């Protein structure tokens, strides 16, 4: 019975650590995805500007 009470705080601490690691992983993944989206949008934007410039010259 005493070992159960001894392991319970350790188990709770490990859950907090796991939750913290999950939040950090999620934030890093989200930032990477947003960076990729911004790169794709920049390519699309530059393509639109090229087309717009060609149409203006005509």
C-alpha positions in Angstrom: 0.0 0.0 0.0 2.8 2.4 0.8 4.4 1.8 -2.6 1.2 2.9 -4.4 1.3 6.3 -2.6 5.0 6.6 -3.4 4.5 6.0 -7.1 1.4 8.2 -7.5 3.3 11.6 -7.4 5.9 10.3 -9.8 3.2 9.2 -12.2 1.5 12.7 -12.0 4.9 14.4 -12.6 5.5 12.2 -15.7 2.0 13.2 -17.0 2.9 16.8 -16.7 6.2 16.3 -18.5 4.4 14.4 -21.3 1.8 17.1 -21.6 4.6 19.8 -21.8 6.5 17.8 -24.5 3.3 17.4 -26.5 2.5 21.1 -26.4 6.1 22.0 -27.5 5.9 19.4 -30.3 2.5 20.7 -31.5 3.8 24.3 -31.5 6.9 23.4 -33.5 4.8 21.4 -36.0 2.3 24.3 -36.4 5.1 26.8 -37.0 6.7 24.6 -39.6 3.3 24.2 -41.4 2.7 28.0 -41.3 6.2 28.6 -42.7 5.5 26.2 -45.6 2.1 27.9 -46.3 3.8 31.3 -46.4 6.4 30.1 -48.8 3.7 28.7 -51.2 1.7 32.0 -50.9 4.8 34.0 -51.7 5.4 31.9 -54.8 1.8 32.4 -55.9 2.0 36.1 -55.2 5.2 36.5 -57.3 3.5 34.6 -60.1 0.5 36.9 -60.0 2.8 40.0 -60.0 4.6 38.6 -63.1 1.3 38.1 -64.9 0.0 41.5 -63.8 3.2 43.2 -65.1 3.0 41.5 -68.5 -0.6 42.5 -68.8 0.2 46.1 -67.9 2.9 46.3 -70.6 0.5 45.2 -73.3 
